[in-house]
Amino acid sequence: MPQIAFPPPDPAILARREDIVAGLAAILPADGLIADLAGRRAFETDALTAYRRPPLAVALPRSVEEVAAVMRFCRDAGVNVVPRGAGTSLSGGAIPQEDAIVLGLSKLNRILEVNLADRYARVQAGVTNLAISEAVAADGFFYAPDPSSQLACTIGGNVGMNSGGAHCLKYGVTVNNLIGVKLVAVDGEILEFGGPQPDAPGLDWLGVVCGGEGPLGVVVEATVKLIRAAEGARPVLFGFDSCADASRCVAAIIAAGIVPVAMEYMDKPAIAICENFAKAGYPLDVEAMLIVEVEGGEAEMAAELERIAAIAKTHGVRVIRESMSAMESAQIWKGRKSAFGATGRVADYICMDGTVPTSRLPEALDRVGEICASYGLRVANVFHAGDGNMHPLILYDVNDPEQQRKAEAAGMDVLRMSVALGGSLTGEHGVGIEKRDLMSCQFSPADLAQQKRVRAAFDPQARLNPAKVFPLEGGAA
């Protein structure tokens, strides 16, 4: 049976459901409230689909003021609130409970300001990640963080989980590209941290809000950096006869002081899955593959690729295939960006998100294979190799409770291994409910107590995105 526990819903809140829905209806327009069971079921889970809880109701505000009104009402009514963007969270960060409302931000979807002179954009939380780059591409700019779900995932969720992506090796994850947020606190107060002005005075709360997963407030706007696009970019495929050679090559490239714009890893099962879907021209006769992308002028790219190829040759590279056109580059990245969806055509899977130092990648990959084999499960590895952010896809049958139990247990072992090797429980997916009960593997009781005190300063009753991040009182499930 699934192992992640939820706290029991408050029967007093459930008994007052009709009154709570009526109170929300007085705040929101008719199309801003979903109360019927069929409608609520669309919001009962996120991308961690093994767990589902229909919410009490779903609020879909159209403005910051409506968000604030909903938060004030829920505070007064003692109702928990679960903020939700596009629901692409792989760690269960947006899964509700029966005594909580979902506060969906999809209608806050406007780009409010683009300032190319000072290189920033101010956007509402429901704007998709990709929409920012599309809005400024014609002017030669882009927004750097690019999760695989960038077509659907929204900036509010990206801020909550500190999302990354393939090109974050060079440009950093969300926190490195975020300069301001507007959020609504649990009592409905509207707060602003940071902004386009350089070195804003006061305490720097951006690093707490970004990656905080929601308990400090509901992010309704974000001000993000815009970056001038490089003159050119070129991905190259490197194929190896062993996973160890490929992972040692990654460590050697980073150790040489070379920072490509992206460096992605796939093992043989992942290569076959992605090639079957995207027809990207991936080599099917290798055990592991790297996609390394460089950018700049022609001479700059040629020089950097020459250095990278020389390192790859010392690690037994067998296939080197350079993109020769924009269309070919797009196909190469289509295969990588489609990895999760393509894998879903083959089997159900759990995607882990631990990080390890790049020097420990060979050992980590061996251990992942051993762990999954010990449970009788298959695994496909596809991940951001340059910063050691591993994404083993543990394959199983969701209709088989015993396989689900084994998949979850294997995933937890992989995360414990990541921490033991000097890494982290999460690189970009967040803790959510998935890794909540492993937080004590990485943090001491004093560390966790301090984090809880920061949360309590913003949300004393723990009503905002409850049962996430921190182990439940009374111990883990």
Secondary structure, DSSP 4 states (H G I P E B T S, - for coil): ------PPP-HHHHHTHHHHHHHHHHHS-GGGEE-SHHHHHTTS--S-TT-----SEEE--SSHHHHHHHHHHHHHHT-EEEEESSS--SSSTT---TTEEEEE-TT---EEEEETTTTEEEEETTSBHHHHHHHHGGGTEE-----TTTTT-BHHHHHHHT---TTHHHH--GGGGEEEEEEE-TTS-EEEEE-SSTT-SS---HHHHTTS-STT-EEEEEEEE-EEPPS-EEEEEEEESSHHHHHHHHHHHHHTT---SEEEEEEHHHHHHHHHHH-----TTSSEEEEEEEESSHHHHHHHHHHHHHHHHTTTEEEEEE--SHHHHHHHHHHHHTHHHHHHTT-EEEE---B--GGGHHHHHHHHHHHHHHTT-EEEEEEEGGGTB--EEEEE-TT-HHHHHHHHHHHHHHHHHHHHTT-BS-SSS--TTTTGGGHHHHS-HHHHHHHHHHHHHH-TT--BSTTSSSPPTT---
